[in-house]
Amino acid sequence: MDDEDREFEHSPLSGTFRFDGGAVDVEIYRYAGTQDPWQLVVIDLSSGGCIAWANTFATDQEAYEAFTAMVETDGMAAFAGNRPQARH
């Protein structure tokens, strides 16, 4: 099966996150029906830019904690207007 044809399982921790007047979609996902590691992508809702973490996470909670740690350290401005890029 092509990777393009595979379905994804989204974590219940995925969703819209609002902080400091900004809003992003947090996408935490893996291939459905697997025990693959979780992937993390954050999409800025105002610009459509995104940041995708290059590393994966053993749990969806670890992925969410990586996102919240970045917000606490850099604020929502870290996501504003970003072109697609890999993060750590």
C-alpha positions in Angstrom: 0.0 0.0 0.0 1.3 3.5 -0.9 1.9 5.8 2.0 -0.4 8.3 0.2 -3.3 5.8 0.5 -2.9 5.0 4.2 -5.2 6.4 6.8 -4.1 8.3 9.8 -5.1 8.0 13.5 -5.3 11.5 15.1 -4.7 11.8 18.8 -7.5 13.3 20.9 -4.9 15.9 21.9 -5.0 17.3 18.4 -7.1 20.4 17.8 -7.1 24.2 17.8 -5.0 25.8 20.5 -5.4 29.5 21.3 -2.8 31.5 23.3 -1.6 35.1 23.4 -4.2 36.1 20.8 -3.0 33.6 18.2 -4.5 30.3 17.1 -2.9 27.2 15.7 -4.0 23.7 14.7 -2.0 21.0 16.6 -1.9 17.8 14.6 -0.6 14.7 16.4 -1.0 11.6 14.3 0.3 8.2 13.2 -0.7 5.6 10.7 -4.0 4.0 11.7 -3.9 0.5 13.2 -0.2 0.7 14.0 2.0 1.3 17.1 4.2 3.6 15.0 5.5 6.7 16.8 3.5 9.9 16.8 4.3 12.8 14.6 3.7 16.5 15.4 2.8 19.3 13.0 1.6 22.8 14.1 -0.3 24.9 11.5 -0.7 28.7 12.0 -4.3 29.5 11.2 -3.6 33.1 10.2 -0.9 32.4 7.6 -1.2 28.7 6.8 2.5 28.2 7.6 3.5 25.2 9.6 6.2 23.6 11.7 6.7 19.9 11.5 8.9 18.2 14.1 11.6 16.0 12.5 11.7 13.6 15.5 8.8 11.4 16.4 7.3 10.6 19.9 6.6 7.4 21.7 3.3 8.7 23.0 0.8 11.4 21.9 1.3 13.0 25.3 5.0 13.5 24.7 4.2 15.1 21.3 1.7 17.5 23.0 4.3 18.3 25.7 6.9 19.2 23.0 4.3 21.6 21.5 3.4 23.2 24.9 7.1 23.5 25.8 7.7 25.5 22.7 4.7 27.8 23.4 6.0 28.4 26.9 9.5 29.2 25.7 8.8 31.1 22.5 5.2 32.0 22.6 2.8 31.8 19.7 5.0 34.0 17.6 7.1 31.0 17.0 4.4 29.7 14.6 3.4 33.0 13.0 4.0 33.0 9.2 6.3 30.1 9.2 6.8 28.2 5.9 6.9 24.4 6.2 10.0 23.4 8.1 11.3 20.7 10.3 11.7 21.3 14.0 14.2 19.4 16.2 
